[in-house]
Amino acid sequence: MNRAKRLEVMFEFLLFGIVFGIAEDLIAIFFATGKPITWEVIGIVVIIAIPFAIIGELVADNIDFIRLFRKFFKRNSTHHR
């Protein structure tokens, strides 16, 4: 995958993560508190959701979880024999 396409995909996932992060936080706040959602609450949620979406995208994009799981389970299966 060329660099431009990779950046495009990364930003699509980042935007998706921000939108869904905001939505899930607002839903959780509403059901946990029972209070109406105000513009102040939305602003706080946006400020908090963006860095977590960025961190999540950077971690998910740069770690090969399948390789880590295989290495972990291969190592653990040899210890139990």
CORWO-V48710 format. One record per pair of residues at least 12 apart in sequence whose ideal C-beta (glycine too) atoms are under 6 Angstrom apart, sorted by the first residue. I is the first residue (numbers start at 1). J is the second residue. D is the distance in whole Angstrom. If there is no record, write none. Layout:
# CORWO-V48710
I|J|D  I|J|D
This chain:
# CORWO-V48710
10|61|6  13|57|6  14|53|6  14|57|5  17|53|4  17|56|6  17|57|6  18|49|6  18|50|6  18|53|4  21|49|4  21|53|5  22|45|6  22|46|6  22|49|5  25|45|5  25|49|6  26|45|6
